[in-house]
Amino acid sequence: MGKSGAKRNRAWPGAARRLTQRAMDPTSDLAARLAAPLDGAVMLEQVLGWSAINTGTGNLDGLGRQWEALAEAFSALPGTLEAVAPAPVTAIAPDGSAVEQSNGDHLVLRVRPDAPRRLLLTGHMDTVFPAAHPFQQPVRLDDNTVNGPGVADMKGGIAVMLHALLAFEASGDADRIGYDVLLNSDEETGSLASAALIETLARGKYAALTYEPAALPDGTLAHARGGTGNYAVIVRGRAAHAGRNPGDGRNALVAAAALAVGLKHGEEGDCPVNPARIDGGAANNVVPDNAVLRFNIRPRSPDASARFDARLARLVADVAQAHEVTLHVHGGTTRPPKPVDARAQNLFNLVRQCGAMLGQEIGWQPSGGVCDGNNIAACGVPVVDTLGVRGGAIHSSDEYLITPSLTERAALSALLLHSLATGDHL
């Protein structure tokens, strides 16, 4: 598989060992048996070590080291580990040229692939903090809180997933189901290099569990989600001298601005549009012949993306004719909306029931954010995608993890896995 073992980064082992986890009070023998193997100090030690590895999406060296550390940790589970190369991804440079983006390998673990009932568990190893970002090291704020890059989003979630699976494998009922684990390297930039892999692994699964952090610090889950799409429209005009012969030019910057205004003014309520940036232009005495308009959409219904693309095609044709320029559209909807159907709602209800057995009150609310759960739901698989840790301030240098939630959420997932293995709930 092209990857070798590596020693775990053991950042702050003393602090981790001294951490006192909140005692759990399970309400059933089953819940107690599943929760018994969970060791919050070990889990925290792993999270701190992983957090100290910079895994900004473009940092291939850091992602490689993280892959090795995760492979070592997940090798404690049965099954076959594999490094899966990222799919090719192109982006549009400011001059309108297409450039290839580099992404790290994805980690896939396959356990009991021939089982009649199989699950998918997903997480991501990348963060939004590049190698040059000043936010690089975890810091213990108090006995129950750690600040650090990725501690909540979502290296803490990966630890929850791993230890829930270890507890489930020790339960005696694990052989009833199989599962695939996917830890991708590009979720924070839209999973473009792993979207096809997600679709392949999701196909035919009974259910999926994703370990993004809880939607709120109290553990609330994200329920229905909108979708998202990112576009770059390349506009090619004709250069000319702004004083001698401006009429011979075709201003690409003005055409891009006209398209941005048209997109915003004509937006529909279930598909907001955010024109975000125009690259290009020229010197003040030159009619600019090049521009790139970048914008984001947030479709809220399954058919909103298709209606938007039809409207965009009409606008592009109108702008091209009015300004005598050429336009090329790059991109599209990367994560479709995630409505909650009856089977998905049954999965949410099951999570709530498992939480009640553990003395945890589980609620949910709609979210405007997106994640790999959107992609999984589009494959017709019921998914709950915020089973990771409690914490907050993600995507900022104030990101924090509530450390007792490591064992809390691992116990919840272990019990959920057992329930999915032993009953027909969906």
C-alpha positions in Angstrom: 0.0 0.0 0.0 3.0 2.3 -0.2 3.0 3.4 3.4 5.1 2.2 6.3 4.5 2.3 10.0 5.5 5.3 12.1 5.8 6.1 15.7 2.9 8.1 17.1 3.6 11.7 18.0 3.3 11.6 21.8 2.8 15.3 22.5 1.9 16.1 26.1 1.7 12.6 27.5 2.0 13.8 31.1 -0.9 16.2 30.7 -3.0 13.5 29.0 -2.4 11.0 31.8 -3.3 13.6 34.5 -6.6 14.4 32.8 -9.6 13.1 34.9 -12.5 12.1 32.7 -16.0 12.7 33.9 -17.4 9.4 35.2 -20.2 7.9 33.1 -23.3 6.4 34.7 -24.8 4.0 32.1 -28.3 2.8 32.6 -27.8 -0.7 31.2 -25.3 -3.6 31.4 -24.8 -3.3 27.6 -23.9 0.4 27.8 -21.6 -0.2 30.7 -19.9 -3.1 28.9 -19.3 -1.1 25.7 -18.1 2.0 27.6 -15.7 0.0 29.9 -12.7 -0.1 27.5 -12.7 3.6 26.8 -9.8 5.5 28.2 -10.0 9.2 28.0 -6.4 9.8 28.7 -5.3 7.6 25.9 -7.7 9.3 23.5 -6.6 12.7 24.5 -2.9 11.8 24.0 -3.7 10.7 20.5 -5.6 13.9 19.7 -2.8 16.1 21.0 -0.2 14.2 19.0 -2.3 14.5 15.8 -3.0 18.1 16.4 0.7 18.9 16.6 1.0 17.6 13.0 0.1 20.4 10.6 -2.3 19.0 8.0 -3.5 22.0 6.1 -5.1 20.6 3.0 -2.2 21.6 0.7 0.6 20.4 3.1 1.5 17.1 1.6 4.3 16.4 4.0 2.2 16.9 7.0 -0.7 14.9 5.5 1.8 12.1 4.8 2.9 12.0 8.4 -0.7 12.1 9.6 -1.5 9.2 7.3 1.2 7.2 8.9 0.1 8.0 12.4 -3.5 7.2 11.6 -2.5 3.9 9.9 -0.6 2.9 13.0 -3.6 3.7 15.2 -6.2 2.0 13.0 -4.1 -1.1 12.5 -5.4 -2.1 15.9 -8.7 -3.0 14.1 -9.2 -6.0 12.0 -9.3 -5.6 8.2 -7.1 -4.2 5.4 -5.6 -0.7 5.3 -5.0 1.0 2.0 -3.7 4.3 0.8 -5.9 5.6 -2.0 -4.4 8.2 -4.3 -6.4 11.5 -4.7 -8.4 12.0 -7.8 -7.1 14.8 -10.1 -8.4 18.2 -9.3 -8.0 21.4 -11.3 -8.5 25.0 -10.1 -8.6 28.3 -12.0 -5.7 30.7 -11.5 -6.2 34.5 -11.5 -5.2 34.6 -15.1 -7.9 32.1 -16.1 -5.6 29.2 -16.7 -6.3 25.7 -15.2 -3.8 24.5 -12.6 -3.7 21.1 -11.0 -4.2 21.0 -7.2 -2.1 18.6 -5.1 -3.8 16.6 -2.4 -2.7 13.8 0.0 -3.6 10.2 0.0 -6.8 9.0 1.6 -6.9 6.2 4.2 -9.4 3.4 3.7 -9.9 0.5 6.1 -12.1 -2.4 5.0 -13.4 -4.8 7.7 -15.4 -7.9 6.9 -16.2 -6.9 3.3 -18.4 -9.9 2.7 -20.8 -9.2 5.6 -24.4 -9.0 4.5 -24.9 -5.7 6.4 -22.1 -3.1 6.1 -21.6 0.5 7.4 -19.5 3.4 6.3 -17.7 5.6 8.9 -16.0 8.7 7.6 -13.7 11.5 8.8 -11.0 13.8 7.5 -7.4 14.3 8.4 -7.0 17.8 6.9 -7.5 21.2 8.6 -7.9 24.7 7.4 -4.6 25.8 8.9 -1.7 25.8 6.3 1.9 25.1 7.3 2.7 28.9 7.5 -0.3 29.6 9.8 0.8 30.7 13.4 -1.8 28.3 15.0 0.3 25.1 15.2 0.3 23.6 18.7 -2.3 22.3 21.2 -2.6 24.1 24.5 -4.4 22.7 27.6 -6.7 25.5 28.9 -8.0 23.7 31.9 -8.9 20.1 33.0 -11.8 19.9 30.6 -10.7 22.1 27.6 -7.9 21.9 25.0 -7.2 24.5 22.3 -5.4 23.4 19.2 -5.6 23.1 15.4 -8.1 20.3 14.5 -8.8 19.2 18.0 -12.5 19.5 17.3 -12.6 19.5 13.5 -11.8 16.7 13.4 -8.9 14.9 15.0 -11.0 14.6 18.1 -13.7 13.0 16.0 -11.2 10.5 14.5 -10.3 9.4 18.0 -14.0 9.0 18.9 -14.5 6.9 15.8 -11.4 4.7 16.4 -12.1 4.0 20.1 -15.8 3.4 19.4 -14.8 0.8 16.9 -12.3 -0.8 19.3 -15.0 -1.0 22.0 -17.5 -2.5 19.5 -15.0 -5.1 18.2 -14.5 -6.2 21.8 -18.2 -6.6 22.4 -18.7 -10.1 21.0 -21.2 -9.0 18.4 -19.0 -7.2 15.9 -18.9 -10.1 13.5 -22.5 -9.5 12.6 -21.6 -6.6 10.4 -18.8 -5.2 8.3 -17.7 -1.7 7.7 -15.5 0.6 5.7 -13.6 3.5 7.3 -12.6 6.5 5.1 -10.3 9.3 6.3 -9.9 11.7 3.4 -7.3 14.4 3.0 -9.4 17.2 1.3 -12.7 17.6 3.1 -11.9 21.2 4.0 -11.7 22.2 0.4 -14.8 20.3 -0.7 -13.7 16.7 -1.1 -13.2 17.1 -4.8 -10.3 14.6 -4.7 -12.3 12.1 -2.7 -15.9 12.6 -4.0 -15.8 9.6 -6.3 -14.2 7.4 -3.5 -17.0 8.5 -1.1 -19.6 7.5 -3.6 -18.0 4.1 -4.2 -17.7 3.3 -0.5 -21.2 4.6 0.3 -22.9 2.4 -2.4 -25.0 -0.3 -0.8 -24.3 0.6 2.8 -27.0 0.1 5.5 -26.0 3.4 7.2 -23.2 5.9 7.5 -21.6 7.7 10.5 -19.5 10.8 10.1 -17.4 12.4 12.8 -17.6 16.1 12.3 -17.8 17.9 15.6 -21.2 18.4 17.2 -23.2 21.4 15.8 -23.3 23.0 19.3 -21.0 22.6 22.3 -23.9 20.8 24.2 -23.7 17.9 21.7 -26.6 18.9 19.4 -26.4 17.2 16.0 -26.7 18.8 12.6 -29.9 17.5 11.0 -30.9 18.6 7.4 -28.3 20.5 5.5 -28.3 22.8 2.5 -25.8 22.2 -0.3 -23.0 24.3 -1.8 -21.3 24.9 -5.1 -18.2 26.9 -6.2 -17.8 28.4 -9.6 -15.2 30.3 -11.5 -16.3 32.1 -14.7 -13.4 33.0 -17.0 -14.1 36.1 -19.1 -12.0 36.8 -22.2 -12.3 40.2 -23.9 -10.0 42.3 -26.1 -7.3 44.6 -25.0 -7.0 48.2 -26.3 -5.5 51.5 -25.3 -7.8 53.3 -22.9 -7.1 56.7 -24.5 -6.3 56.1 -28.2 -8.8 53.4 -29.2 -10.9 52.3 -26.2 -13.8 51.4 -28.6 -11.7 48.6 -30.1 -11.5 46.9 -26.7 -13.9 44.6 -25.0 -13.7 45.0 -21.2 -13.6 41.6 -19.5 -13.7 43.3 -16.0 -17.0 45.1 -16.8 -18.5 41.9 -18.3 -17.5 40.0 -15.1 -19.1 42.6 -12.9 -22.3 42.6 -15.0 -22.5 38.8 -14.6 -22.0 39.2 -10.8 -24.8 41.8 -10.6 -27.1 39.6 -12.7 -26.5 36.6 -10.5 -27.1 38.4 -7.3 -30.2 40.4 -8.4 -31.9 37.3 -9.9 -31.1 34.9 -7.1 -34.0 32.7 -5.9 -34.9 32.2 -2.3 -33.9 28.5 -2.2 -30.5 29.2 -3.8 -28.6 32.2 -2.5 -25.6 33.4 -4.5 -22.5 35.0 -3.1 -20.3 36.8 -5.7 -17.0 36.7 -3.8 -14.2 37.9 -6.0 -13.1 39.2 -9.4 -9.5 38.5 -10.5 -7.9 40.1 -13.5 -7.9 43.6 -14.9 -5.0 45.5 -16.3 -3.1 48.8 -16.0 -5.2 52.0 -15.8 -4.5 52.9 -19.5 -5.4 49.4 -20.8 -8.9 48.0 -21.5 -8.6 44.7 -19.6 -9.0 41.5 -21.7 -9.1 39.0 -18.8 -11.1 38.5 -15.7 -12.3 35.6 -13.5 -15.5 35.9 -11.4 -15.7 33.5 -8.4 -18.9 32.9 -6.6 -20.6 30.4 -4.3 -24.2 29.1 -4.2 -26.1 27.5 -1.4 -28.9 25.4 -2.9 -31.5 24.5 -0.2 -33.6 22.0 -2.2 -32.6 19.0 -4.4 -33.7 20.7 -7.6 -32.3 24.2 -6.8 -28.9 23.4 -8.3 -30.3 22.4 -11.7 -32.5 25.5 -11.8 -29.5 27.7 -11.0 -27.3 26.1 -13.7 -30.1 26.8 -16.2 -30.3 30.5 -15.1 -26.5 30.8 -15.1 -26.4 29.5 -18.7 -28.9 32.1 -19.8 -27.0 34.9 -18.0 -23.7 33.8 -19.5 -25.2 33.9 -23.0 -26.7 37.4 -22.4 -23.4 38.8 -21.0 -21.4 37.3 -23.8 -23.7 38.9 -26.4 -24.0 42.3 -24.7 -20.3 42.8 -24.0 -18.9 40.8 -27.0 -16.8 38.6 -24.8 -16.4 34.9 -24.3 -17.1 33.2 -21.0 -16.2 29.7 -19.8 -17.8 28.3 -16.6 -15.7 26.1 -14.3 -17.1 24.3 -11.3 -20.6 23.5 -10.1 -22.4 22.1 -7.1 -19.9 20.1 -5.1 -22.2 19.0 -2.2 -25.9 18.6 -2.9 -28.5 19.5 -0.3 -29.0 16.9 2.4 -32.7 16.5 3.3 -33.6 14.0 6.0 -35.9 11.2 4.7 -37.7 8.6 6.8 -34.7 6.2 7.0 -32.4 8.9 8.0 -34.8 10.1 10.6 -34.9 6.6 12.0 -31.1 6.7 12.3 -31.4 10.0 14.2 -34.0 8.5 16.5 -31.7 5.6 17.2 -28.9 7.9 18.2 -31.2 9.6 20.6 -32.3 6.2 22.1 -28.6 5.2 22.5 -27.9 8.6 24.1 -30.7 8.1 26.6 -29.2 4.7 27.6 -26.0 6.6 28.5 -27.7 9.5 30.2 -27.0 11.8 27.3 -29.7 14.1 25.9 -29.4 14.1 22.1 -31.1 16.8 20.0 -30.6 18.1 16.5 -31.2 21.2 14.4 -30.8 22.2 10.7 -27.5 23.5 9.5 -26.3 25.8 6.8 -22.9 24.1 6.8 -21.9 21.2 4.5 -19.7 18.2 4.9 -19.1 14.7 3.5 -22.5 13.8 4.9 -24.1 15.7 2.0 -22.2 13.5 -0.5 -23.2 10.3 1.4 -26.9 11.2 1.6 -26.9 11.9 -2.1 -26.2 8.2 -2.5 -29.4 7.3 -0.7 -27.7 6.2 2.5 -29.0 7.4 5.9 -26.3 9.3 7.6 -25.7 11.2 10.9 -22.7 13.4 10.3 -21.9 15.2 13.6 -21.0 12.3 15.9 -17.6 13.8 16.8 -16.6 15.7 19.9 -18.2 18.6 21.6 -16.3 21.8 21.2 -16.4 25.0 19.2 -14.7 28.0 17.4 -13.7 25.7 14.6 -11.7 27.2 11.6 -10.2 29.7 14.0 -7.2 29.9 16.3 -9.7 29.7 19.2 -10.8 26.1 18.2 -11.4 24.0 21.3 -12.3 20.5 22.4 -14.3 19.7 25.5 -12.2 16.7 26.7 -14.8 14.7 28.5 -16.7 14.4 25.3 -14.1 12.1 23.9 -15.4 9.2 26.0 -19.0 10.4 26.0 -19.2 10.4 22.2 -17.2 7.2 21.8 -19.6 5.4 24.1 -22.5 6.8 22.1 -21.0 5.5 18.9 -20.1 2.1 20.3 -23.7 1.6 21.5 -25.0 2.9 18.1 -22.8 0.4 16.2 -24.0 -2.4 18.4 -27.6 -1.4 17.8 -27.1 -1.2 14.0 -25.5 -4.7 14.1 -28.1 -6.4 16.2 -31.5 -4.9 15.1 -33.5 -3.7 12.1 -33.9 0.0 12.9 -33.9 1.7 9.5 
